[in-house]
Amino acid sequence: HVIEDTDAFYQAILRAAGELDNLDYKIKWSTFTSGPPLLEAVNAKAVDIGGVGNTPPVFAAGADSKITVVAAWHGTSKGDAILVPNGSKLTGPAQLKGASIAVAQGSSAHYQLVASLREAGLGLDDVKVKYLQPADALAAFTSGKVDAWAVWDPYTSQILKAKQGRVLTTGDGITNGLTFQVAAPGALKDKKKVAAIRDYLERLRRAYKWVYSHEPQWAKVWAKETGLPEDVALAAVKRTYTTRVAVAVDQPLIASEQEIADTFTSLKLIPGKVDFGKFVDTRFNGDLPASTSAARPSEG
């Protein structure tokens, strides 16, 4: 048995692509609001494998959690955005000084916020950070209790489609565009679970390739699984998800994640130095292309 524990996103992509047929193992699905609580479940051995963005594994590694990155995808960061209300006077990230910004702590949006502020010559100390999970952040944003919201798709598409806000800046060209599948080390010591994880990852890679030419079909299934409006799901698919390409978990990727870890260590948001290379397993790479386009956070 393998448990894949994440939001309904991965379940939807696999179901839409027909990759949940003819399984030799059972998948038990659960939902989390973001990557950090998912990885807490991986650390607690409640979950065998789950999908997260580029930052949750760094925070988990910083807490010396029992987690192992086993697969990676590289894509655009255009869906990772800092959103502001339509009536906001802000026109660029440099104007965020003194602003209140909602973000999920330890999420990919957390690093995107840090990197976007740094690019504009600002730091986290220059803004009022409100650590909120997406549902609470959405409520705070739409009711005007925060000036901005750093978040990812499909929330970005949800706000834009509902005309409840606009993009101030995105992570494109600022963050590394990496997403991961992260497994529990205990599961990687179980031969049957290793075989299931290997098969699962191959199915997920095939499903991503299928999506490139079947965007509407996937969006329809994803909308049904999550309750997202279909136009929001399709917008998120086009903006964010059809750009993802499976890449090897290799040294350039580790170096890119190490830079994120070092950034949070310098901000004292992670205690001490993290050696990210100790939290990866390269045995599932196969003949995947190198992650050279993700060599540094500033490159992709």
C-alpha positions as CSV (number, residue, x, y, z in Angstrom):
1,H,0.0,0.0,0.0
2,V,1.1,3.5,-0.7
3,I,-0.6,6.6,0.7
4,E,-0.3,9.7,-1.4
5,D,-1.4,12.6,0.7
6,T,-1.9,16.0,-0.8
7,D,-4.6,18.2,-2.2
8,A,-6.9,16.8,-4.8
9,F,-4.6,18.1,-7.5
10,Y,-2.5,14.9,-8.0
11,Q,-5.5,12.7,-7.7
12,A,-7.2,14.7,-10.5
13,I,-4.3,14.7,-12.9
14,L,-3.9,10.9,-12.5
15,R,-7.6,10.2,-12.9
16,A,-7.9,12.5,-15.9
17,A,-5.0,10.8,-17.6
18,G,-6.3,7.3,-16.9
19,E,-3.3,6.5,-14.7
20,L,-5.4,5.3,-11.7
21,D,-6.4,2.2,-13.7
22,N,-4.8,-1.3,-13.2
23,L,-2.9,-0.5,-9.9
24,D,-1.2,-3.3,-8.1
25,Y,-1.5,-1.3,-4.8
26,K,-4.1,0.8,-3.1
27,I,-3.9,4.6,-2.8
28,K,-5.5,6.3,0.1
29,W,-6.0,10.0,-0.6
30,S,-6.2,12.9,1.9
31,T,-6.1,16.7,1.7
32,F,-3.9,19.3,3.3
33,T,-4.1,23.1,3.1
34,S,-0.5,23.5,2.1
35,G,2.9,21.7,2.0
36,P,4.1,22.3,5.6
37,P,1.3,20.4,7.4
38,L,1.6,17.6,4.7
39,L,5.2,17.1,5.5
40,E,4.4,17.1,9.2
41,A,2.3,14.0,8.4
42,V,5.1,12.5,6.4
43,N,7.4,13.0,9.4
44,A,4.8,11.4,11.7
45,K,4.7,8.3,9.3
46,A,1.0,9.0,8.6
47,V,1.8,9.5,5.0
48,D,4.1,7.6,2.6
49,I,4.4,10.3,-0.2
50,G,3.0,13.7,-1.0
51,G,3.5,16.6,-3.4
52,V,4.8,20.0,-2.3
53,G,6.4,23.2,-3.6
54,N,10.0,24.3,-3.3
55,T,10.0,25.6,0.2
56,P,8.2,23.1,2.6
57,P,11.1,20.5,2.3
58,V,13.6,23.2,3.3
59,F,11.6,24.0,6.5
60,A,11.1,20.3,7.2
61,A,14.8,19.7,6.8
62,G,15.5,22.6,9.1
63,A,13.4,20.9,11.8
64,D,15.3,17.7,11.1
65,S,12.1,16.0,10.0
66,K,12.1,12.5,8.6
67,I,11.4,13.4,4.9
68,T,13.1,12.5,1.6
69,V,12.7,14.2,-1.7
70,V,12.3,11.5,-4.4
71,A,11.1,13.3,-7.5
72,A,11.1,16.8,-9.0
73,W,9.4,18.9,-11.7
74,H,10.5,22.2,-13.1
75,G,8.1,24.8,-14.5
76,T,7.1,28.4,-14.5
77,S,6.5,30.4,-11.3
78,K,3.9,32.7,-12.9
79,G,1.2,31.2,-10.7
80,D,3.1,32.2,-7.6
81,A,2.0,35.7,-7.1
82,I,1.7,38.6,-4.7
83,L,-1.9,39.8,-5.2
84,V,-3.3,43.1,-4.3
85,P,-7.0,44.3,-4.3
86,N,-8.3,46.0,-7.4
87,G,-8.4,49.3,-5.6
88,S,-4.9,49.2,-4.3
89,K,-2.5,52.0,-5.0
90,L,0.4,49.7,-5.1
91,T,2.0,49.2,-8.5
92,G,5.2,47.3,-7.7
93,P,6.9,45.3,-5.0
94,A,9.1,48.2,-4.0
95,Q,6.0,49.9,-2.6
96,L,5.2,47.1,-0.2
97,K,7.2,48.8,2.6
98,G,4.9,48.9,5.6
99,A,2.2,46.8,4.0
100,S,0.5,43.9,5.7
101,I,0.9,40.7,3.6
102,A,-0.8,37.3,4.2
103,V,1.3,34.2,3.5
104,A,1.4,30.5,4.6
105,Q,4.5,30.1,6.7
106,G,7.0,27.7,5.2
107,S,5.1,27.5,1.9
108,S,6.5,28.2,-1.6
109,A,4.8,31.6,-1.4
110,H,6.8,32.4,1.7
111,Y,10.1,32.2,-0.2
112,Q,8.5,33.9,-3.2
113,L,7.6,36.8,-0.9
114,V,11.2,36.9,0.5
115,A,12.7,36.8,-3.0
116,S,10.4,39.4,-4.4
117,L,11.1,41.8,-1.6
118,R,14.8,41.2,-1.9
119,E,14.6,42.0,-5.6
120,A,13.0,45.3,-4.7
121,G,15.6,46.1,-2.0
122,L,13.3,45.2,0.9
123,G,13.3,42.6,3.6
124,L,10.7,40.8,5.7
125,D,11.3,43.4,8.4
126,D,10.0,46.1,6.1
127,V,6.5,44.5,5.9
128,K,3.9,43.2,8.3
129,V,3.8,39.5,7.7
130,K,0.5,37.7,8.6
131,Y,1.0,34.0,8.7
132,L,-2.3,32.5,7.4
133,Q,-3.3,29.3,5.7
134,P,-5.0,29.8,2.3
135,A,-8.6,29.7,3.5
136,D,-8.0,32.3,6.2
137,A,-5.8,34.4,3.9
138,L,-8.5,34.4,1.3
139,A,-11.0,35.7,3.8
140,A,-8.5,38.4,5.1
141,F,-7.7,39.5,1.5
142,T,-11.2,39.7,0.2
143,S,-12.4,41.6,3.4
144,G,-9.6,44.1,3.1
145,K,-7.8,43.0,6.4
146,V,-4.5,42.7,4.6
147,D,-2.9,44.8,1.8
148,A,-1.5,41.9,-0.2
149,W,-1.5,38.1,-0.4
150,A,1.5,35.9,-1.4
151,V,0.0,32.7,-2.8
152,W,0.1,30.0,-5.5
153,D,-2.3,28.6,-8.1
154,P,-5.2,27.8,-8.1
155,Y,-5.7,30.6,-5.6
156,T,-4.1,33.1,-8.0
157,S,-6.5,32.2,-10.8
158,Q,-9.4,32.2,-8.4
159,I,-8.8,35.8,-7.4
160,L,-8.2,36.9,-10.9
161,K,-11.2,35.1,-12.4
162,A,-13.5,36.5,-9.7
163,K,-12.0,40.0,-10.3
164,Q,-11.2,40.3,-6.6
165,G,-7.6,41.5,-7.2
166,R,-4.7,41.8,-9.5
167,V,-1.1,40.6,-9.7
168,L,1.5,42.9,-8.2
169,T,4.4,40.6,-9.1
170,T,5.1,36.9,-9.7
171,G,7.9,34.5,-8.8
172,D,8.8,34.1,-12.5
173,G,12.5,34.6,-12.9
174,I,12.9,35.0,-9.2
175,T,12.2,31.5,-7.7
176,N,13.4,28.2,-9.1
177,G,10.0,26.8,-10.2
178,L,10.6,23.4,-8.6
179,T,7.9,21.1,-7.1
180,F,8.6,17.8,-5.4
181,Q,7.2,14.5,-4.4
182,V,8.5,13.8,-0.8
183,A,8.5,10.4,0.8
184,A,8.8,9.0,4.3
185,P,12.2,7.4,4.9
186,G,10.5,4.4,6.5
187,A,8.5,3.8,3.3
188,L,11.8,3.8,1.3
189,K,13.0,0.9,3.4
190,D,10.0,-1.3,2.5
191,K,10.5,-3.2,-0.8
192,K,6.8,-3.3,-1.6
193,K,6.3,0.4,-0.9
194,V,9.4,1.3,-2.9
195,A,8.0,-0.6,-5.9
196,A,4.7,1.2,-5.5
197,I,6.3,4.6,-5.2
198,R,8.4,3.9,-8.3
199,D,5.3,3.0,-10.2
200,Y,3.3,5.9,-8.8
201,L,6.0,8.4,-9.9
202,E,6.1,6.9,-13.4
203,R,2.3,7.3,-13.6
204,L,2.5,10.9,-12.4
205,R,5.2,11.8,-15.0
206,R,3.1,10.2,-17.7
207,A,0.1,12.1,-16.5
208,Y,1.9,15.5,-16.7
209,K,2.9,14.7,-20.3
210,W,-0.7,13.8,-21.1
211,V,-1.9,17.2,-19.8
212,Y,0.1,19.2,-22.4
213,S,-2.4,18.2,-25.1
214,H,-5.5,17.7,-22.9
215,E,-5.8,20.9,-20.8
216,P,-9.7,21.1,-20.8
217,Q,-10.2,17.5,-19.9
218,W,-7.9,17.8,-16.9
219,A,-9.4,21.0,-15.7
220,K,-12.9,19.4,-15.8
221,V,-11.8,16.5,-13.6
222,W,-9.9,18.8,-11.3
223,A,-12.9,21.1,-10.9
224,K,-15.1,18.1,-10.1
225,E,-12.6,16.8,-7.5
226,T,-12.2,20.1,-5.7
227,G,-15.3,22.1,-6.4
228,L,-13.2,24.8,-8.2
229,P,-15.1,26.6,-10.9
230,E,-14.1,25.0,-14.2
231,D,-12.8,28.3,-15.7
232,V,-10.6,28.8,-12.6
233,A,-9.2,25.3,-12.9
234,L,-8.5,25.8,-16.7
235,A,-6.8,29.2,-16.1
236,A,-4.6,27.6,-13.4
237,V,-3.8,24.6,-15.7
238,K,-2.7,27.0,-18.5
239,R,-0.8,29.5,-16.3
240,T,1.1,27.0,-14.1
241,Y,0.7,23.3,-14.5
242,T,1.2,22.5,-18.2
243,T,4.8,23.9,-18.1
244,R,6.0,21.4,-15.6
245,V,8.7,19.0,-16.8
246,A,10.0,16.0,-14.8
247,V,13.7,16.5,-13.9
248,A,16.3,14.6,-12.0
249,V,17.0,15.1,-8.3
250,D,20.6,16.1,-8.9
251,Q,23.4,18.4,-7.6
252,P,22.2,21.6,-9.3
253,L,18.8,21.0,-7.8
254,I,20.2,20.5,-4.4
255,A,22.3,23.7,-4.7
256,S,19.2,25.6,-5.7
257,E,17.3,24.4,-2.7
258,Q,20.3,25.0,-0.5
259,E,20.2,28.6,-1.4
260,I,16.6,28.8,-0.2
261,A,17.6,27.0,3.0
262,D,20.5,29.4,3.6
263,T,18.2,32.4,3.0
264,F,15.8,31.3,5.7
265,T,18.6,30.4,8.1
266,S,20.0,34.0,7.6
267,L,16.5,35.3,8.4
268,K,16.5,33.1,11.6
269,L,13.3,31.4,10.4
270,I,15.2,28.1,10.3
271,P,17.4,27.2,13.2
272,G,21.0,26.6,12.1
273,K,22.5,25.4,8.9
274,V,20.6,22.9,6.7
275,D,22.4,20.3,4.5
276,F,19.7,19.8,2.0
277,G,21.6,17.0,0.2
278,K,21.0,14.7,3.2
279,F,17.2,14.9,2.5
280,V,17.2,13.5,-1.1
281,D,17.1,10.1,-2.7
282,T,18.2,9.9,-6.3
283,R,17.3,6.2,-7.1
284,F,14.0,7.2,-8.9
285,N,15.7,9.6,-11.4
286,G,15.9,7.0,-14.2
287,D,16.9,8.8,-17.5
288,L,15.3,12.1,-16.6
289,P,16.9,15.3,-17.9
290,A,19.2,17.3,-15.6
291,S,17.7,20.1,-13.6
292,T,20.3,22.6,-14.9
293,S,17.6,25.2,-15.6
294,A,16.9,25.2,-11.9
295,A,20.5,25.6,-10.8
296,R,19.9,28.8,-8.9
297,P,16.6,30.4,-7.6
298,S,17.3,33.5,-9.7
299,E,17.4,31.6,-12.9
300,G,14.0,30.0,-13.4
